[in-house]
Amino acid sequence: MALLITEVFNEDCEVLVETNENGSKSHYISGIFMQGDIKNRNGRVYPSAILEKEMNRYDTQFVKTKRALGELGHPDGPQINGDRVSHLITEMKRDGNNFVGKAKILGTPMGNIVKTFIDEGVKIGVSTRGLGSVKQNNGIMEVQNDFHLATVDIVTDPSGPDCFVEGIMENTQYYFDIATSSWKLGSIAEAVVEHTHVDIKEFNEAMNRLQMLEDAIMSIKESFAKPSKKLDESKVLKMFETYVSTLKK
């Protein structure tokens, strides 16, 4: 089982407002999204090696594919709620023990609220949302190698509610239900569908196979976008082998 962990790493992001050629404005936030090897105010330490591994996975699977969506506020689970999406993370990179990022504020209902906050000078912060386990080591709770970054959310009240979220959510366990491709509460997994429980490693492997399948499908579509008089059998065989590899466990 994995615990939901929320963490405020930056209470005051840099705000950027860029004017486009047509006169419209694009709003961005940038700054430290995560920090490694430092004991935070919640008494936890995130090893930089673990954060770098997760950042690279998240960057490949979500940032580069323009699926790195985040929400406004403190969600009550690991899933991304479409009606609460406010921004798209466009960059993530490591700078020493800091992991800095940039996010574009979207024209969604929640995104427009964030834009109003920015225009009015409201303080904006970011909060990571992830799944994983922690282990006590000399009075410090160290986040383990199974940490799985879900997203980075925007918060406007990082000091108080984060403590509430920490106290409630870290006592809630989740499992990934393959049948519905969604995270569900652990109590349901134990009482009803325990056989569908997978750990974070298995989930990551499944997501990697899914990404490979999506890439294979995209490659096939691009190949047949312009009909060719002669069929390239070697290319078709390679595409088929790639597709079959995504089905292997």
LINZI-V632588 format. One record per backbone hydrogen bond with DSSP energy under -1.0 kcal/mol. NH is the residue of the N-H (numbers start at 0). CO is the residue of the C=O. Records with the same first field share a line. If there is no record, write none. Layout:
BEGIN
NH->CO  CO
END
This chain:
BEGIN
1->173
2->131
3->171
4->129
6->127
9->125
12->123
13->29
15->27
17->25
19->23
22->19
25->17
27->15
28->102
29->13
30->100
32->98
33->98
35->96
36->45
39->43
42->39
44->140
50->46
51->47
52->48
53->49
54->50
55->51
56->52
57->53
58->54
59->55
60->56
61->57
62->57
63->58
65->62
66->61
68->66
69->86
71->83
72->153
83->80
85->69
86->69
87->103
88->67
89->101
90->101
92->99
94->97
97->94
98->33
99->92
100->30
101->90
102->28
103->87
104->26
105->85
111->107
112->108
113->109
114->110
115->111
116->112
117->113
118->114
119->115
120->117
121->116
124->154
125->9
126->152
127->6
128->150
129->4
130->147
131->2
134->141
136->139
139->136
140->42
141->134
142->44
143->132
146->143
147->130
149->128
150->128
152->126
153->70
154->124
162->159
164->160
165->161
166->162
167->163
168->164
169->165
170->167
171->168
173->1
174->183
176->181
180->176
181->176
183->174
185->172
188->184
189->185
190->186
191->187
192->187
195->192
196->193
202->198
203->199
204->200
205->201
206->202
207->203
208->204
209->205
210->206
211->207
212->208
213->209
214->210
215->211
216->212
217->213
218->214
219->215
220->216
221->217
222->218
223->219
232->230
235->231
236->232
237->233
238->234
239->235
240->236
241->237
242->238
243->239
244->240
245->241
246->243
END
